[in-house]
């Protein structure tokens, strides 16, 4: 396959920089992911980094060179990332767990799949029109969905999330796809530092009007200007689908061709360690990941048994 991508992150006026992003790919599949660590909880930067590392490690393990079921992979990988955060906090004896939002997308063949938890977003733009956007797991999005408008003196705080990775309860994970891709389709993954100050129609317009290498930094700079003195960190990763590669090429003028990779080849921009060098996110233990997979499968088995029992009684 062939795609063009551009990613950028700019620090706002926040005390901590907790955004992380990156992508990896094999000969037949690509994974793009972005995480935004939650302030008000410890080590949000570690949470975001561990989430991305977990997805990348699982993608490298399972995409040989394609994923058997991309939607199921995303659902399971995000849940395993959540489990990794819970285990990390327990092993460190932390009274509160590091937490993060996440949005991730898999491109495979001519199909796109994505999943998210929290309020980091994915936008899909085609021929100048916004054809898909994730819906935040937030109090504000819920009120909008219910058709509620603020009354006199009332405000809806967009920072109140209903779920995230690392939360005490099982996180809500929304998955979508497959969406059949057309040449020129553009997908944008971004933190709330971008969409919180730049409206959807402007994002759509900019993504449609310019190459992603120009549109993404322009959007980020506009978000920083709009955010003013209290601006959040702004992070964005965009990918343009250029079709299925028809030649064995590496980096072409048009973008990246994955055909140069072998069946077990793997390339990534996701760092192996947290940028601040703090412990806990340096390496992922394969045994820990396998343990998380077993725990999830066991939980699914127990849930199915309970459901079967209820059906038999009814």
Backbone bond lengths (Angstrom), bond angles and torsions (degrees), N, CA, C in turn:
res aa  C-N    CA-C-N  psi(-1)  N-CA   C-N-CA  omega(-1)  CA-C   N-CA-C  phi
1 X - - - 1.462 - - 1.523 109.30 -
2 X 1.320 115.25 165.45 1.454 120.47 -176.07 1.527 108.64 -135.52
3 X 1.328 116.04 131.16 1.463 119.96 -179.53 1.521 109.72 -148.63
4 X 1.311 115.25 159.65 1.455 122.69 176.08 1.514 107.33 -119.68
5 X 1.316 117.92 136.95 1.452 119.86 -175.67 1.518 111.55 -141.03
6 X 1.330 114.40 155.24 1.462 120.61 176.93 1.517 107.92 -151.72
7 X 1.327 116.10 136.04 1.457 120.68 -179.77 1.528 109.90 -136.49
8 X 1.323 115.25 144.74 1.456 120.04 179.50 1.521 109.05 -154.34
9 X 1.331 115.79 146.26 1.459 121.10 176.76 1.521 107.84 -138.60
10 X 1.337 114.93 132.87 1.454 120.36 179.89 1.517 109.38 -125.34
11 X 1.308 114.86 137.49 1.458 119.81 179.93 1.526 110.18 -80.39
12 X 1.325 115.63 131.61 1.455 120.90 176.50 1.511 111.10 -89.98
13 X 1.317 116.15 -141.21 1.460 120.75 -177.90 1.528 112.15 -101.13
14 X 1.318 116.94 16.90 1.455 120.46 178.90 1.530 110.80 -79.56
15 X 1.327 115.20 151.64 1.464 119.92 179.93 1.524 111.34 -65.26
16 X 1.324 116.83 -37.10 1.457 121.03 -177.41 1.524 110.43 -115.36
17 X 1.318 114.49 150.79 1.463 121.48 174.69 1.522 106.98 -108.67
18 X 1.342 116.72 106.38 1.459 120.82 -171.13 1.526 113.22 -119.16
19 X 1.330 117.84 11.50 1.468 121.18 178.06 1.530 109.88 -86.68
20 X 1.335 115.71 143.95 1.456 121.58 173.84 1.525 108.10 -140.80
21 X 1.338 116.59 151.43 1.460 120.67 179.54 1.516 108.52 -156.08
22 X 1.310 116.67 165.83 1.456 120.64 175.98 1.512 111.01 167.25
23 X 1.329 115.56 174.51 1.451 120.13 178.25 1.514 109.68 -147.79
24 X 1.324 115.39 159.20 1.462 121.51 176.07 1.524 107.94 -147.00
25 X 1.321 115.85 159.98 1.455 117.84 -177.54 1.521 111.39 -155.70
26 X 1.318 114.34 154.71 1.454 123.26 171.15 1.523 107.12 -113.66
27 X 1.300 117.06 -168.59 1.458 119.31 -178.02 1.522 112.28 -66.82
28 X 1.327 117.78 -26.86 1.461 119.67 -174.06 1.528 114.77 -123.17
29 X 1.325 118.41 0.88 1.465 119.52 -176.95 1.523 110.12 -150.12
30 X 1.337 115.09 152.53 1.463 121.04 176.51 1.513 110.32 -133.82
31 X 1.329 116.13 142.35 1.460 122.85 177.28 1.521 108.20 -119.66
32 X 1.331 116.50 129.30 1.454 123.17 179.17 1.527 107.22 -125.15
33 X 1.330 117.33 131.16 1.467 118.81 -173.02 1.519 110.92 -146.32
34 X 1.330 114.53 150.78 1.465 122.23 178.58 1.526 108.19 -145.20
35 X 1.329 115.82 137.56 1.461 121.35 -179.93 1.523 109.11 -135.08
36 X 1.326 114.93 147.00 1.464 122.02 -178.76 1.527 108.03 -130.38
37 X 1.342 116.13 104.77 1.459 120.87 -179.11 1.515 111.38 -62.59
38 X 1.327 116.43 143.54 1.461 121.43 -175.62 1.522 111.33 -85.27
39 X 1.327 115.45 127.38 1.452 120.27 170.47 1.524 109.53 -71.42
40 X 1.320 116.36 159.76 1.456 120.32 -177.49 1.512 112.86 86.47
41 X 1.326 116.53 -5.08 1.456 122.98 175.64 1.529 107.55 -130.69
42 X 1.327 118.32 155.90 1.467 119.54 -175.13 1.527 112.80 -71.61
43 X 1.318 115.83 146.00 1.465 123.61 167.68 1.528 113.52 54.24
44 X 1.323 115.33 48.82 1.458 118.51 176.95 1.513 112.42 -61.11
45 X 1.334 116.50 -33.06 1.464 119.95 179.06 1.524 111.21 -66.57
46 X 1.339 116.27 -35.75 1.461 120.29 176.86 1.522 110.30 -68.27
47 X 1.333 116.75 -41.50 1.462 120.84 178.69 1.524 111.07 -59.33
48 X 1.332 116.94 -46.98 1.459 120.69 -179.53 1.523 110.91 -63.15
49 X 1.341 116.39 -43.07 1.455 120.04 -178.99 1.524 111.69 -66.44
50 X 1.325 117.00 -43.42 1.459 120.23 179.80 1.526 111.13 -63.66
51 X 1.326 117.01 -37.88 1.462 120.20 179.02 1.525 110.54 -61.47
52 X 1.330 116.88 -46.56 1.457 120.01 179.51 1.514 111.71 -66.13
53 X 1.330 117.20 -41.83 1.455 120.40 178.95 1.525 111.17 -60.93
54 X 1.324 116.30 -41.06 1.459 119.97 -179.01 1.516 110.34 -63.08
55 X 1.339 117.34 -47.56 1.459 119.99 179.40 1.526 111.22 -61.14
56 X 1.328 116.68 -42.46 1.465 119.70 -178.79 1.523 111.34 -65.45
57 X 1.331 117.07 -40.88 1.469 120.87 179.97 1.524 111.12 -64.54
58 X 1.320 116.77 -42.43 1.458 120.33 178.80 1.522 111.57 -68.79
59 X 1.333 116.37 -37.55 1.462 120.21 177.54 1.525 110.26 -63.14
60 X 1.318 116.63 -44.45 1.463 120.51 179.10 1.528 110.51 -62.21
61 X 1.307 116.91 -37.09 1.469 120.75 -179.64 1.524 112.29 -71.56
62 X 1.339 117.19 -39.72 1.461 120.72 -169.50 1.519 114.60 -96.90
63 X 1.308 119.06 -26.03 1.465 121.41 -177.42 1.528 108.89 -87.01
64 X 1.319 116.43 93.23 1.466 121.87 -173.95 1.526 113.32 -125.46
65 X 1.307 121.09 66.09 1.457 127.37 -3.19 1.532 113.58 -94.05
66 X 1.365 116.78 -1.57 1.466 120.15 -179.85 1.524 109.23 -116.30
67 X 1.325 115.65 157.94 1.456 121.39 175.72 1.535 109.34 -84.13
68 X 1.315 116.82 139.66 1.459 120.61 179.85 1.521 110.89 -66.11
69 X 1.333 116.80 -41.52 1.461 121.89 -179.46 1.525 107.90 -143.94
70 X 1.340 118.84 92.75 1.463 121.09 -174.90 1.521 114.28 -57.71
71 X 1.343 118.02 -39.61 1.466 120.27 -179.45 1.517 110.81 -64.79
72 X 1.325 117.13 -44.64 1.458 120.85 178.25 1.524 110.61 -65.81
73 X 1.323 116.69 -37.37 1.467 119.89 177.49 1.522 110.94 -59.15
74 X 1.324 117.54 -47.24 1.457 120.65 -178.93 1.519 111.55 -62.57
75 X 1.319 116.69 -44.99 1.463 120.78 179.76 1.532 110.43 -59.43
76 X 1.325 116.04 -48.58 1.459 119.88 -177.51 1.522 112.05 -69.51
77 X 1.337 117.42 -40.81 1.461 120.77 -176.61 1.525 111.52 -65.60
78 X 1.328 117.03 -40.69 1.464 119.69 178.89 1.530 109.98 -66.58
79 X 1.323 116.87 -39.28 1.461 119.80 178.42 1.525 111.32 -66.68
80 X 1.328 117.08 -37.53 1.462 120.44 176.72 1.523 110.57 -65.71
81 X 1.332 116.99 -38.58 1.469 119.66 175.95 1.529 110.58 -59.89
82 X 1.316 116.35 -40.33 1.472 120.67 175.69 1.527 110.49 -60.41
83 X 1.316 116.77 -46.03 1.463 121.04 179.04 1.520 111.45 -60.57
84 X 1.317 116.81 -38.27 1.468 120.60 179.18 1.526 111.07 -62.05
85 X 1.326 117.19 -38.66 1.462 120.91 179.13 1.527 111.32 -67.84
86 X 1.325 116.34 -41.93 1.461 120.35 178.21 1.524 110.13 -61.87
87 X 1.326 116.37 -43.54 1.469 120.24 -179.83 1.530 110.96 -66.92
88 X 1.313 116.30 -40.62 1.461 120.34 179.36 1.519 111.13 -59.19
89 X 1.333 116.95 -45.52 1.461 120.75 179.84 1.521 111.30 -64.79
90 X 1.332 116.81 -39.45 1.465 120.17 179.58 1.514 111.48 -65.56
91 X 1.322 116.64 -42.07 1.459 119.94 -179.20 1.525 111.99 -67.83
92 X 1.337 116.08 -29.97 1.458 120.67 179.15 1.529 112.10 -86.49
93 X 1.328 117.11 -4.86 1.458 120.54 -177.52 1.512 113.09 64.54
94 X 1.339 116.68 35.26 1.457 121.21 -177.00 1.527 110.38 -82.32
95 X 1.315 116.91 139.98 1.460 121.08 177.90 1.526 111.92 -77.20
96 X 1.319 117.51 -20.18 1.456 122.82 177.33 1.520 107.78 -133.73
97 X 1.318 116.56 149.25 1.456 121.62 -175.14 1.522 111.58 -96.62
98 X 1.326 119.05 136.65 1.460 120.59 171.28 1.526 109.85 -57.89
99 X 1.324 116.40 140.23 1.456 120.37 -174.27 1.534 110.68 -133.47
100 X 1.320 114.99 154.65 1.458 119.82 -179.22 1.518 110.67 -157.32
101 X 1.313 115.67 153.18 1.461 121.48 166.07 1.519 107.37 -86.69
102 X 1.324 116.50 168.27 1.465 119.52 174.42 1.520 110.01 -157.07
103 X 1.311 116.39 145.77 1.459 123.06 169.49 1.520 106.29 -138.05
104 X 1.330 116.55 134.58 1.460 120.78 -175.93 1.520 109.43 -142.50
105 X 1.314 115.25 147.72 1.467 121.71 -177.29 1.522 109.31 -136.07
106 X 1.320 116.30 138.29 1.463 122.66 173.90 1.525 108.21 -115.15
107 X 1.332 116.18 130.08 1.455 122.61 171.04 1.520 107.61 -109.52
108 X 1.304 116.77 126.70 1.464 120.94 -178.69 1.513 108.98 -150.42
109 X 1.343 116.02 127.07 1.449 118.98 -172.17 1.516 108.63 61.87
110 X 1.310 117.09 -128.61 1.475 120.96 175.81 1.522 110.96 -107.25
111 X 1.320 117.30 24.31 1.455 120.62 -174.24 1.526 111.53 -119.68
112 X 1.311 114.67 146.50 1.467 121.98 175.78 1.521 109.07 -118.95
113 X 1.331 115.20 138.62 1.460 123.50 175.32 1.522 107.41 -131.10
114 X 1.323 117.24 145.73 1.452 117.59 175.85 1.516 110.80 -147.95
115 X 1.328 114.48 160.40 1.459 122.45 179.37 1.511 108.42 -144.49
116 X 1.346 116.17 152.14 1.464 118.33 176.47 1.518 109.94 -152.67
117 X 1.315 114.12 158.24 1.461 122.90 175.01 1.524 106.86 -144.34
118 X 1.331 116.61 119.60 1.458 120.18 -176.19 1.508 111.82 102.79
119 X 1.335 116.29 -144.60 1.467 119.23 -174.47 1.520 114.42 -123.05
120 X 1.319 118.20 16.42 1.464 118.65 166.59 1.519 107.08 -77.58
121 X 1.329 116.78 137.84 1.460 120.66 -166.84 1.523 114.51 -113.84
122 X 1.331 113.99 159.65 1.462 123.25 166.58 1.524 108.36 -122.30
123 X 1.320 115.69 132.94 1.462 123.57 173.13 1.533 108.14 -116.02
124 X 1.332 116.66 140.25 1.460 121.25 173.22 1.512 108.74 -123.46
125 X 1.335 115.61 123.47 1.458 122.17 -175.35 1.522 109.17 -119.90
126 X 1.329 115.46 133.85 1.472 120.96 179.08 1.526 109.14 -137.89
127 X 1.311 115.49 125.39 1.472 121.10 175.93 1.524 112.10 51.03
128 X 1.319 115.31 43.17 1.453 120.19 175.68 1.510 115.56 82.12
129 X 1.335 117.89 3.67 1.458 120.57 -177.65 1.525 111.12 -122.30
130 X 1.322 115.69 143.87 1.459 121.79 175.15 1.520 107.60 -81.70
131 X 1.333 116.95 113.03 1.466 119.46 -176.06 1.527 112.29 -106.13
132 X 1.330 117.83 -10.36 1.468 119.83 176.86 1.520 109.63 -160.18
133 X 1.332 115.53 144.26 1.461 121.73 172.37 1.517 108.46 -151.70
134 X 1.319 116.50 138.62 1.458 119.95 175.62 1.525 110.04 -66.86
135 X 1.328 115.80 154.30 1.460 122.83 178.38 1.518 108.59 -107.95
136 X 1.315 115.24 121.64 1.466 120.78 -173.85 1.522 112.15 -60.87
137 X 1.299 114.91 145.50 1.466 120.83 170.34 1.531 107.00 -88.90
138 X 1.319 115.29 74.26 1.460 120.37 -174.79 1.519 110.07 -140.31
139 X 1.316 115.29 160.68 1.456 120.88 178.15 1.528 110.40 -63.46
140 X 1.337 116.51 -39.68 1.460 120.56 179.76 1.521 111.30 -62.10
141 X 1.335 117.72 -46.40 1.462 120.70 -179.54 1.526 110.84 -64.87
142 X 1.324 116.21 -36.47 1.461 119.99 177.95 1.524 111.00 -62.84
143 X 1.331 116.77 -44.95 1.469 120.07 179.06 1.521 111.16 -63.86
144 X 1.334 116.42 -37.83 1.463 119.94 177.15 1.525 110.75 -64.06
145 X 1.335 115.72 -41.69 1.459 119.79 -179.72 1.526 111.40 -64.79
146 X 1.315 116.50 -32.89 1.453 121.15 179.10 1.526 112.75 -81.32
147 X 1.337 116.01 -4.48 1.457 120.50 179.55 1.512 113.72 77.58
148 X 1.318 116.94 17.59 1.458 120.19 -179.33 1.519 110.67 -83.30
149 X 1.297 116.34 142.24 1.458 122.11 174.47 1.522 107.59 -120.67
150 X 1.332 117.24 146.21 1.468 119.55 -179.22 1.525 111.69 -59.45
151 X 1.316 115.63 136.27 1.458 120.98 175.29 1.531 109.05 -84.21
152 X 1.318 117.24 179.84 1.457 121.32 -178.08 1.525 110.28 -56.45
153 X 1.332 114.97 123.37 1.456 120.25 177.48 1.512 114.72 79.60
154 X 1.333 116.93 -0.86 1.468 120.91 -177.94 1.523 109.72 -98.98
155 X 1.322 116.46 143.26 1.462 121.91 174.18 1.523 108.98 -133.89
156 X 1.325 116.12 149.37 1.456 121.66 175.51 1.527 107.56 -103.09
157 X 1.304 116.91 116.40 1.456 122.42 -177.59 1.527 109.75 -78.39
158 X 1.320 117.15 113.70 1.458 120.55 -178.23 1.521 112.55 -71.31
159 X 1.324 117.96 -12.27 1.460 120.63 -178.54 1.526 113.22 -84.21
160 X 1.325 117.43 -5.82 1.464 120.35 179.27 1.527 108.59 -84.55
161 X 1.334 116.16 111.33 1.463 121.49 -178.91 1.517 110.88 -97.24
162 X 1.323 115.52 147.60 1.455 121.41 177.41 1.524 111.69 -89.91
163 X 1.331 117.38 -17.22 1.458 121.53 -178.45 1.516 109.63 -162.27
164 X 1.326 115.62 159.37 1.464 122.06 175.77 1.518 107.27 -168.58
165 X 1.307 117.24 170.17 1.459 120.95 173.58 1.522 108.66 -77.17
166 X 1.332 116.23 138.48 1.457 121.35 -178.81 1.512 113.94 94.06
167 X 1.341 117.20 -4.90 1.463 120.26 179.65 1.528 109.31 -72.98
168 X 1.348 118.12 158.56 1.463 120.30 -177.11 1.534 113.58 -59.48
169 X 1.328 117.88 -39.23 1.454 121.20 -179.88 1.514 112.04 -89.52
170 X 1.327 115.21 170.67 1.461 119.92 177.66 1.519 109.81 -64.70
171 X 1.324 118.36 129.45 1.471 119.76 -176.76 1.521 112.25 -72.66
172 X 1.334 115.39 151.00 1.468 120.91 170.20 1.527 107.73 -80.92
173 X 1.317 115.60 129.48 1.465 120.72 179.38 1.515 107.70 -127.79
174 X 1.315 117.17 114.34 1.462 121.65 178.13 1.523 109.06 -94.87
175 X 1.323 116.70 130.04 1.455 121.58 176.63 1.523 109.52 -119.82
176 X 1.319 115.93 148.43 1.461 122.32 -178.53 1.526 109.48 -139.26
177 X 1.310 115.78 150.30 1.455 120.99 177.79 1.520 110.67 124.00
178 X 1.338 114.40 166.96 1.459 125.03 7.49 1.526 112.91 -82.03
179 X 1.321 114.92 145.88 1.463 122.85 171.29 1.526 106.58 -111.34
180 X 1.315 116.43 121.38 1.460 120.52 -178.87 1.520 109.76 -71.57
181 X 1.316 116.32 126.19 1.460 122.03 -175.44 1.525 111.77 -86.88
182 X 1.311 115.26 147.97 1.458 122.91 170.91 1.524 108.67 -120.33
183 X 1.314 116.49 148.32 1.461 120.52 -179.82 1.528 109.48 -56.80
184 X 1.314 116.22 130.33 1.451 121.62 -178.42 1.509 114.22 98.84
185 X 1.335 118.07 -10.12 1.466 120.65 176.17 1.521 109.67 -59.94
186 X 1.336 115.86 141.07 1.463 120.74 -179.90 1.521 109.63 -126.73
187 X 1.320 114.83 134.13 1.448 121.57 177.68 1.516 109.23 -119.65
188 X 1.309 115.99 136.07 1.459 122.28 -179.61 1.522 108.89 -122.48
189 X 1.323 116.33 124.76 1.456 122.81 170.65 1.523 106.60 -104.55
190 X 1.339 117.89 132.73 1.454 118.89 -176.33 1.515 111.52 -151.57
191 X 1.328 115.15 156.82 1.457 121.78 175.16 1.522 109.36 -85.34
192 X 1.342 116.12 169.44 1.460 119.46 -179.07 1.523 111.96 -69.07
193 X 1.326 117.51 -13.69 1.454 119.70 174.19 1.516 112.40 -62.83
194 X 1.340 116.75 -25.25 1.464 120.61 176.64 1.526 111.15 -87.54
195 X 1.341 117.05 -60.85 1.463 118.34 -172.96 1.524 112.70 -70.70
196 X 1.346 117.17 -17.99 1.455 119.43 179.96 1.508 114.08 -69.00
197 X 1.329 117.55 -20.31 1.468 120.35 -179.61 1.523 113.14 -122.93
198 X 1.337 117.19 -8.45 1.469 121.26 -179.53 1.531 108.09 -120.31
199 X 1.328 119.38 121.64 1.471 121.47 -175.90 1.525 112.55 -69.90
200 X 1.338 114.92 158.85 1.460 121.18 -176.92 1.526 112.65 -59.12
201 X 1.336 117.78 -39.11 1.461 119.09 -177.42 1.525 111.26 -66.77
202 X 1.340 117.18 -33.25 1.461 119.91 177.66 1.518 110.44 -71.51
203 X 1.325 117.31 -40.10 1.462 121.12 176.18 1.525 110.13 -59.00
204 X 1.336 116.24 -45.80 1.461 120.99 179.37 1.523 111.34 -61.94
205 X 1.308 116.11 -44.17 1.472 120.91 -179.05 1.521 111.25 -62.02
206 X 1.325 116.61 -46.54 1.457 120.20 -177.40 1.522 111.75 -67.33
207 X 1.332 116.92 -41.73 1.464 119.97 178.76 1.521 111.77 -63.58
208 X 1.316 116.32 -30.12 1.462 120.90 -177.51 1.523 112.49 -83.22
209 X 1.327 117.19 -28.47 1.459 121.02 -169.56 1.521 113.77 -87.65
210 X 1.335 117.76 -23.42 1.462 120.22 -171.67 1.519 110.86 -135.93
211 X 1.341 117.81 158.49 1.466 120.06 171.31 1.533 109.81 -57.60
212 X 1.325 116.92 151.91 1.460 119.56 -175.84 1.528 111.65 -59.43
213 X 1.339 116.85 -30.58 1.466 119.95 179.67 1.524 112.11 -66.41
214 X 1.328 117.15 -21.50 1.466 121.35 175.68 1.526 111.51 -98.69
215 X 1.330 115.92 -40.07 1.464 119.82 -175.00 1.522 112.41 -66.38
216 X 1.329 117.65 -41.62 1.463 120.24 -174.91 1.529 112.20 -66.03
217 X 1.339 119.43 -52.06 1.471 117.03 178.09 1.523 113.47 -62.60
218 X 1.333 117.78 -32.86 1.462 120.08 176.66 1.528 111.12 -64.12
219 X 1.329 116.47 -41.67 1.465 120.36 178.31 1.524 111.49 -64.32
220 X 1.319 115.99 -41.86 1.464 120.33 -179.87 1.523 110.74 -64.32
221 X 1.322 116.85 -44.26 1.460 119.84 179.06 1.524 111.29 -63.97
222 X 1.332 116.96 -38.44 1.462 120.09 178.38 1.522 110.35 -64.74
223 X 1.329 116.97 -39.48 1.470 120.51 178.88 1.523 110.91 -64.29
224 X 1.317 116.81 -39.86 1.461 120.11 178.60 1.528 111.10 -64.63
225 X 1.329 116.19 -41.05 1.464 119.50 178.18 1.523 110.75 -65.42
226 X 1.327 115.88 -44.87 1.461 119.30 -178.61 1.521 112.16 -66.78
227 X 1.328 115.96 -31.51 1.460 120.04 -177.66 1.509 113.93 -70.61
228 X 1.324 117.10 -25.33 1.457 120.87 176.34 1.521 113.56 67.78
229 X 1.318 116.92 -153.08 1.469 121.14 -173.16 1.530 114.16 -68.16
230 X 1.326 118.30 -14.93 1.459 120.69 179.43 1.527 111.23 -112.03
231 X 1.313 116.06 27.61 1.455 121.00 -174.14 1.532 112.26 -63.20
232 X 1.304 115.59 137.91 1.457 122.61 175.38 1.530 109.15 -76.69
233 X 1.332 116.09 166.83 1.457 119.87 170.10 1.529 108.93 -64.18
234 X 1.330 116.50 144.67 1.471 120.82 -174.90 1.526 108.66 -124.35
235 X 1.328 115.88 121.61 1.459 121.39 -176.17 1.518 109.73 -134.32
236 X 1.337 116.17 136.57 1.463 120.36 -178.05 1.523 110.21 -148.97
237 X 1.314 115.10 142.76 1.458 122.91 176.20 1.522 107.09 -135.33
238 X 1.331 116.90 122.82 1.465 120.89 -178.83 1.515 109.59 -120.78
239 X 1.320 115.33 148.14 1.461 121.39 176.38 1.517 108.97 -136.95
240 X 1.315 115.97 135.23 1.463 122.04 175.48 1.522 108.84 -110.43
241 X 1.316 115.65 126.37 1.456 121.07 179.76 1.529 109.56 -79.33
242 X 1.344 115.96 124.02 1.460 120.68 -177.01 1.521 112.77 -112.85
243 X 1.313 116.00 8.22 1.461 119.48 176.02 1.512 112.10 103.03
244 X 1.321 114.73 -175.87 1.457 120.34 -179.89 1.516 108.80 -89.64
245 X 1.333 115.56 130.43 1.462 120.90 -175.80 1.517 110.31 -62.08
246 X 1.326 115.97 140.66 1.454 120.14 179.27 1.520 111.66 -120.13
247 X 1.333 115.52 13.11 1.464 119.70 178.52 1.511 108.63 -149.09
248 X 1.310 116.40 152.95 1.457 120.91 178.65 1.517 108.75 -81.72
249 X 1.305 115.29 94.45 1.456 121.33 -177.07 1.509 109.29 -132.30
250 X 1.312 116.41 157.48 1.446 120.55 173.42 1.506 108.97 -95.40
251 X 1.302 117.30 -110.96 1.456 120.82 177.14 1.524 108.52 -88.21
252 X 1.317 115.53 116.16 1.452 121.06 -179.28 1.519 109.01 -99.58
253 X 1.316 115.71 173.29 1.458 119.30 176.40 1.521 110.76 -61.97
254 X 1.327 116.35 -31.20 1.454 120.41 -177.83 1.519 112.33 -82.12
255 X 1.325 118.95 -18.69 1.457 120.23 -178.62 1.509 111.97 154.11
256 X 1.315 116.36 -139.01 1.455 122.29 -176.68 1.517 109.28 -112.45
257 X 1.327 116.67 130.21 1.449 122.00 172.05 1.520 107.91 -108.29
258 X 1.329 116.65 130.06 1.462 120.35 -177.22 1.524 112.46 -88.54
259 X 1.317 117.95 -4.43 1.453 121.00 -174.69 1.526 113.36 -65.40
260 X 1.323 117.58 -17.92 1.461 119.62 -179.47 1.526 112.15 -75.29
261 X 1.339 117.25 -13.06 1.456 120.66 -179.28 1.525 110.82 -82.21
262 X 1.323 115.87 149.97 1.462 121.15 173.82 1.531 108.91 -78.61
263 X 1.320 116.59 176.56 1.461 120.60 -179.28 1.519 112.43 -58.94
264 X 1.332 116.84 -33.42 1.464 120.05 179.68 1.528 112.41 -105.20
265 X 1.337 116.60 14.39 1.456 120.59 178.52 1.520 111.93 -72.61
266 X 1.336 115.62 153.55 1.459 120.77 -176.37 1.517 108.60 -154.27
267 X 1.334 116.44 133.70 1.462 122.02 176.50 1.518 108.48 -130.22
268 X 1.334 116.80 145.27 1.458 119.42 -176.77 1.521 111.97 -151.35
269 X 1.323 115.71 151.93 1.465 121.73 170.53 1.523 110.67 -110.82
270 X 1.331 117.59 -0.61 1.460 121.21 -178.30 1.517 109.13 -78.20
271 X 1.296 116.19 120.90 1.450 121.68 -174.62 1.517 111.03 -66.25
272 X 1.318 115.02 149.03 1.460 120.64 -178.74 1.512 112.28 -81.55
273 X 1.332 118.80 -11.46 1.463 121.52 -178.31 1.511 109.54 -142.93
274 X 1.320 115.68 153.61 1.461 121.03 176.63 1.516 109.81 -60.76
275 X 1.327 116.21 143.61 1.455 120.08 -174.58 1.521 113.31 -65.52
276 X 1.322 117.04 -26.00 1.453 118.39 -178.54 1.518 112.44 -90.31
277 X 1.358 116.59 0.51 1.444 119.90 174.49 1.509 115.11 77.38
278 X 1.312 119.59 8.39 1.447 121.16 -178.90 1.518 109.64 -73.02
279 X 1.326 116.29 150.76 1.442 121.67 -176.38 1.512 112.06 -70.25
280 X 1.338 114.14 165.79 1.449 119.74 173.91 1.508 114.54 99.38
281 X 1.316 118.14 -24.28 1.454 120.23 -179.61 1.518 111.50 -118.71
282 X 1.317 117.29 12.43 1.449 119.61 -175.79 1.525 112.78 -71.73
283 X 1.328 116.68 -43.00 1.447 120.15 -178.99 1.518 109.56 -140.56
284 X 1.309 115.02 149.55 1.455 119.56 175.29 1.518 108.13 -104.77
285 X 1.305 115.97 126.20 1.451 122.52 179.43 1.524 108.65 -79.73
286 X 1.331 117.32 121.43 1.456 121.12 179.97 1.525 111.09 -57.86
287 X 1.337 116.27 -36.35 1.469 119.48 179.06 1.528 110.75 -63.66
288 X 1.338 117.46 -37.13 1.455 120.43 178.67 1.521 111.16 -66.18
289 X 1.327 116.35 -41.08 1.459 119.94 178.34 1.527 109.92 -63.27
290 X 1.327 116.35 -44.86 1.454 119.38 179.33 1.524 110.80 -62.88
291 X 1.318 117.14 -36.85 1.457 120.51 177.91 1.529 110.00 -64.58
292 X 1.327 116.85 -40.65 1.459 120.03 177.41 1.524 111.19 -62.83
293 X 1.335 116.67 -40.77 1.461 120.50 178.64 1.525 110.21 -61.98
294 X 1.326 116.74 -43.96 1.467 120.17 179.34 1.530 110.86 -63.22
295 X 1.332 116.64 -41.23 1.458 119.95 179.83 1.524 111.59 -63.05
296 X 1.323 116.26 -41.49 1.464 119.97 179.16 1.520 110.67 -66.15
297 X 1.325 116.65 -44.99 1.467 119.63 178.67 1.520 111.61 -61.22
298 X 1.323 116.41 -38.87 1.460 120.12 178.76 1.529 110.56 -66.38
299 X 1.329 116.79 -40.89 1.461 120.17 178.12 1.523 111.13 -63.61
300 X 1.330 116.75 -39.68 1.465 120.66 177.77 1.526 110.04 -64.74
301 X 1.350 116.16 -41.84 1.465 120.09 179.47 1.526 110.83 -61.24
302 X 1.348 116.59 -44.81 1.456 120.12 -179.20 1.538 110.80 -64.97
303 X 1.344 115.44 -39.86 1.464 119.05 178.96 1.524 111.08 -63.83
304 X 1.340 116.61 -40.78 1.463 120.12 178.40 1.520 111.42 -64.93
305 X 1.346 115.71 -38.29 1.453 119.09 178.62 1.526 111.29 -65.16
306 X 1.345 115.87 -41.43 1.453 119.13 178.13 1.518 111.70 -63.94
307 X 1.348 115.04 -41.37 1.461 119.29 178.75 1.519 111.25 -64.04
308 X 1.345 116.57 -40.83 1.457 120.67 178.64 1.520 110.71 -63.62
309 X 1.347 116.10 -39.57 1.444 120.74 178.23 1.517 112.42 -63.17
310 X 1.332 116.00 -40.98 1.467 120.53 177.96 1.519 110.33 -64.33
311 X 1.325 116.46 -41.91 1.464 119.52 -179.29 1.517 111.45 -65.18
312 X 1.328 115.98 -37.37 1.453 119.23 179.91 1.528 111.59 -67.37
313 X 1.354 115.93 -34.10 1.461 120.04 -178.32 1.523 111.98 -76.89
314 X 1.328 115.68 -26.36 1.472 119.33 -174.71 1.511 111.73 -81.36
